[in-house]
Amino acid sequence: MDCIFCKIANKEIPKELVLENEELIAFDDIHPKTPVHILVVTKAHVASVKELENPELAGDMVMAAKKIAGEKNLDGYKLLFNVGREGGQEIDHLHLHLMGGK
């Protein structure tokens, strides 16, 4: 598999992580759209929300983003899942964008 997010999760590509637990990793987006733009990514390969079968995983991603937002002292922020190419998804691996900051 040639998935960049899988390679980061498997430590094949070094990346400074903002968060890591059994199911998720989080790191800064390489093309930030806001001052704080972090991706919360599943360690297991799931292509997108369309393929997501574990509803708890999406909740875990949201709660991880909430934790990171608190650590970054973000009063307000945006959480975004892009689904499929027509929905703006560029990497075929489930990820949540945490965006905020002034």
trRosetta pair geometry for C-beta under 8 A, 3 or more apart (Angstrom, degrees):
i j d omega theta_ij theta_ji phi_ij phi_ji
1 6 5.8 10 110 64 126 164
1 45 6.8 -73 176 -80 163 166
3 6 3.9 71 82 8 110 111
3 7 6.7 178 91 -12 58 83
3 45 6.0 126 42 -117 168 122
3 91 7.6 99 -158 -178 84 99
3 92 7.0 -101 -116 78 106 82
3 93 5.3 109 -171 -61 126 129
4 7 5.5 -54 -150 36 34 114
4 8 6.5 35 152 -19 67 102
4 13 6.9 -10 -162 12 74 160
4 91 6.4 -84 50 -135 108 128
4 93 7.7 -141 59 11 67 142
5 8 5.6 -48 -147 35 36 111
5 9 6.2 37 153 -18 66 106
5 41 5.0 -144 -160 -165 123 143
5 45 7.8 136 88 -107 102 78
5 91 6.0 108 -25 153 116 139
5 93 4.0 -161 47 94 139 157
5 95 6.6 -139 -111 -59 154 124
6 9 5.6 -55 -145 40 32 112
6 10 6.0 19 158 -8 67 113
6 45 5.3 -8 -82 -75 120 110
6 93 6.6 -151 -35 -109 80 146
7 10 5.9 -61 -139 47 27 103
7 12 4.1 -82 -160 68 81 115
7 13 4.5 59 129 -5 108 107
8 11 7.7 32 179 -76 31 28
8 12 7.6 -77 -58 52 22 74
8 13 5.0 -48 -82 68 63 106
8 15 4.8 0 -144 10 109 142
8 25 6.7 -159 124 95 104 154
8 27 7.0 -104 175 11 144 151
8 41 7.3 52 81 81 126 157
9 25 5.5 -164 -105 2 77 136
9 41 6.7 -129 -65 115 110 117
9 42 7.9 -10 -92 114 152 43
9 43 4.4 156 -164 -134 133 67
11 14 7.3 27 -162 -91 67 54
15 27 5.1 -6 152 -126 121 163
16 27 6.5 131 84 -135 56 104
16 28 7.5 14 77 13 99 104
17 20 4.9 28 148 -43 154 107
17 25 5.4 -83 -130 -163 122 98
17 26 6.5 96 -168 65 80 53
17 27 5.4 -71 -114 -76 51 94
18 26 4.4 -64 65 105 102 99
18 27 5.8 168 -1 -96 90 35
18 28 6.9 112 -41 -41 119 68
18 38 5.6 -38 23 -141 162 135
18 68 5.8 52 139 -128 128 124
19 24 6.8 1 114 113 108 105
19 25 6.8 161 89 -160 66 37
19 26 4.0 30 43 33 99 116
19 40 7.4 -6 62 -116 128 90
19 64 5.8 160 120 -170 158 108
19 67 7.1 102 -104 92 147 120
19 68 5.9 -97 -31 -74 132 110
20 24 7.2 -163 -138 98 38 60
20 25 5.0 3 -105 -112 80 76
20 26 7.5 -144 -62 23 51 70
21 24 5.5 24 47 48 92 83
21 64 7.4 -137 13 -103 126 123
22 43 7.6 -106 147 17 40 147
23 42 6.4 -41 165 -142 82 74
23 43 5.8 -150 -172 18 31 106
23 44 7.2 -38 -149 2 74 99
23 57 6.6 -143 174 -127 141 89
23 60 6.0 22 83 128 143 155
24 40 5.9 -4 -170 -176 128 88
24 41 6.6 141 -156 74 73 43
24 42 6.2 -52 -100 -106 70 40
24 43 6.4 -125 -78 -23 18 87
24 60 6.4 -170 -31 132 132 110
24 61 6.4 162 -105 -98 140 69
24 64 5.4 -94 103 -68 160 168
25 40 7.8 173 89 -152 38 48
25 41 5.3 -21 65 64 84 97
25 43 6.3 96 -14 -75 95 83
26 38 5.4 34 175 165 105 115
26 39 6.5 -178 -146 89 62 47
26 40 4.6 -18 -98 -101 102 65
26 41 6.9 160 -89 15 45 74
26 64 6.2 -178 -46 150 134 121
26 65 7.7 164 -113 -86 141 61
26 68 6.0 -115 136 -72 162 149
26 98 7.7 13 -154 14 126 131
27 38 6.7 179 95 -152 18 81
27 39 6.1 -14 61 55 68 91
27 41 7.6 -21 21 9 91 120
28 32 6.9 -39 -179 -67 94 114
28 37 6.8 73 -159 81 69 69
28 38 5.9 -54 -97 -103 44 69
28 39 7.7 51 145 12 8 82
29 32 5.0 132 76 -83 104 62
29 33 7.5 -15 91 1 152 77
29 37 4.2 -56 31 124 124 106
29 38 6.7 -146 -20 -99 83 15
29 39 5.4 108 -76 -32 82 100
29 97 7.1 20 -63 -129 139 94
32 35 7.3 45 154 -135 139 8
32 36 7.8 -130 -151 154 130 6
32 37 3.6 161 -136 34 85 133
33 37 5.5 120 34 -99 66 146
33 99 6.1 -22 73 -129 101 138
34 37 5.1 134 51 -62 76 97
34 78 7.7 136 -18 34 157 111
34 99 4.2 109 24 -172 136 95
34 100 5.9 90 133 10 147 8
34 101 5.6 139 150 49 100 93
35 100 7.5 -50 61 109 86 43
35 101 3.2 -110 71 112 110 134
35 102 6.5 -12 10 62 147 25
36 72 5.4 100 -129 170 154 153
36 74 6.3 -115 58 -76 156 128
36 77 7.3 -55 85 -118 122 118
36 98 7.1 -46 134 121 99 92
36 99 6.8 153 92 -152 70 36
36 100 5.0 -16 64 68 114 71
36 101 3.9 127 1 -28 93 126
37 97 6.7 -21 -162 -164 83 97
37 98 7.2 161 -149 83 33 58
37 99 5.1 12 -107 -108 77 82
38 65 7.5 167 86 -125 112 80
38 68 5.9 -113 83 148 160 153
38 97 7.6 139 75 -159 43 48
38 98 4.5 -13 61 59 93 109
38 99 8.0 -171 26 -70 60 45
39 95 4.8 -5 -170 -179 106 128
39 96 7.1 140 -159 70 54 46
39 97 6.2 -29 -100 -98 67 57
39 98 7.6 -164 -77 19 19 81
40 61 4.9 140 120 -159 128 86
40 64 5.1 140 -141 94 136 122
40 65 5.2 -98 -25 -65 148 90
40 68 7.4 -158 -74 2 112 145
40 95 6.5 153 74 -161 47 69
40 96 4.3 -16 58 59 103 102
40 98 6.3 69 -21 -22 105 110
41 93 6.6 28 -154 127 108 113
41 94 7.2 137 -149 94 59 62
41 95 4.5 -18 -96 -105 77 99
41 96 7.9 -157 -65 24 41 67
42 45 7.5 158 98 -91 109 16
42 46 5.5 20 65 23 156 107
42 57 6.4 21 -104 -178 125 125
42 61 7.3 -56 -63 -78 83 118
42 93 7.2 -146 53 170 90 88
42 94 4.9 28 8 76 122 111
42 95 7.5 -129 6 -78 73 57
45 93 6.0 -72 -138 -123 74 98
46 51 5.4 -175 -172 97 81 108
46 52 5.6 65 170 -89 143 67
46 57 7.5 105 -4 126 160 158
46 93 7.1 94 64 -157 50 55
46 94 4.2 1 83 -9 101 128
47 50 7.1 -37 89 63 103 97
47 51 4.6 75 44 12 94 147
47 92 4.8 -23 -151 175 86 91
47 93 6.7 -59 -127 -88 33 34
47 94 7.0 65 85 -41 19 79
48 51 5.8 94 52 16 60 94
48 52 7.4 -88 114 -27 40 91
48 83 5.2 118 169 -140 124 69
48 84 6.1 110 158 -50 174 58
48 89 5.9 -14 -110 -130 125 172
48 92 6.7 -66 -43 -149 96 63
48 94 5.9 151 -119 -84 23 74
49 52 5.1 -35 -149 2 42 125
49 58 7.4 59 -123 -97 93 126
49 81 5.4 76 -49 157 131 140
49 83 4.7 -59 39 -101 113 118
49 94 6.7 117 -57 -121 51 103
50 83 6.0 123 -33 -169 90 111
50 84 6.6 57 -25 -51 135 102
51 94 7.7 -127 65 -55 98 113
52 55 7.6 98 141 -86 109 43
52 57 6.5 -145 -155 71 109 123
52 58 6.2 63 175 -52 155 109
52 94 6.4 95 -75 -101 105 146
54 57 4.2 75 95 -12 108 112
54 58 7.8 168 100 -8 68 76
55 58 6.0 -48 -163 30 48 109
55 59 6.8 44 145 -14 70 106
56 59 5.4 -57 -154 41 42 114
56 60 6.1 47 149 -25 72 103
57 60 5.5 -50 -147 34 33 114
57 61 6.5 37 151 -22 63 101
57 94 7.9 45 135 123 127 156
58 61 5.6 -50 -152 31 33 114
58 62 6.6 33 150 -17 64 103
58 81 8.0 -23 -138 -69 107 151
59 62 5.7 -53 -149 36 35 110
59 63 6.2 31 154 -15 67 107
60 63 5.7 -56 -144 41 31 109
60 64 6.2 36 154 -22 65 105
61 64 5.7 -52 -148 34 30 112
61 65 6.5 31 152 -18 63 105
61 94 7.9 -106 -77 146 155 109
61 96 4.6 134 161 -9 122 142
62 65 5.7 -54 -151 36 32 112
62 66 6.4 36 149 -22 65 104
62 79 6.4 51 -124 -167 82 162
62 96 7.1 -146 -75 -147 53 166
63 66 5.4 -47 -146 33 36 116
63 67 6.5 40 152 -21 64 101
64 67 5.7 -52 -152 33 33 113
64 68 6.5 31 151 -16 65 105
65 68 5.7 -54 -147 38 33 110
65 69 6.2 37 153 -23 66 106
65 77 7.8 -159 161 113 104 139
65 79 5.5 100 127 -108 161 116
65 96 5.8 -91 -56 119 135 131
65 98 4.4 -179 -147 -82 104 121
66 69 5.7 -53 -147 34 29 114
66 70 6.6 32 153 -20 62 104
67 70 5.8 -56 -155 34 31 112
67 71 6.5 28 150 -16 65 106
68 71 5.5 -56 -149 38 35 112
68 72 6.1 22 154 -10 68 111
68 98 6.0 92 84 108 129 174
69 72 5.8 -63 -144 46 29 104
69 74 4.3 -79 -163 54 84 120
69 77 5.0 -126 -124 11 129 154
69 98 6.3 -138 -63 -168 95 127
69 100 6.6 61 -129 26 102 150
70 73 7.4 31 -178 -75 32 34
70 74 7.6 -77 -60 41 23 78
72 100 7.5 132 106 76 132 116
72 101 7.4 -68 153 -72 125 104
74 77 4.5 40 146 -51 140 118
74 100 4.2 72 -149 107 135 149
74 101 6.4 -70 -106 -61 103 64
76 100 6.2 178 102 -136 55 122
77 98 6.1 7 163 -172 136 80
77 99 6.3 158 -168 80 84 41
77 100 3.2 -66 -109 -53 86 136
77 101 7.9 35 -102 -22 93 59
78 97 7.4 -3 108 109 92 99
78 98 7.7 155 80 -156 53 36
78 99 4.6 -17 60 64 100 98
78 100 6.4 162 13 -65 67 79
79 96 6.0 -9 -167 -180 93 110
79 97 7.0 154 -157 80 41 60
79 98 6.1 -10 -102 -100 72 63
79 99 7.9 177 -78 23 27 75
80 96 7.1 145 70 -164 41 62
80 97 4.3 -16 60 56 96 111
80 99 6.8 6 7 6 116 117
81 94 7.9 -14 -141 -157 110 79
81 95 7.8 163 -125 88 70 43
81 96 5.7 -38 -78 -106 80 73
81 97 7.7 -177 -72 15 31 81
82 87 4.9 161 -173 124 69 93
82 88 4.0 -100 -140 85 131 89
82 89 4.0 172 116 -68 102 68
82 90 7.5 35 91 -4 150 67
82 97 7.5 45 -14 -10 95 120
83 87 4.2 18 62 64 60 165
83 89 5.9 19 -131 -34 6 129
84 87 4.7 84 59 16 78 104
84 89 5.6 107 47 28 12 122
85 88 7.8 89 -175 -37 29 9
85 89 6.3 -81 -72 61 32 81
89 92 7.1 86 140 -89 118 51
91 95 6.7 28 75 10 118 133
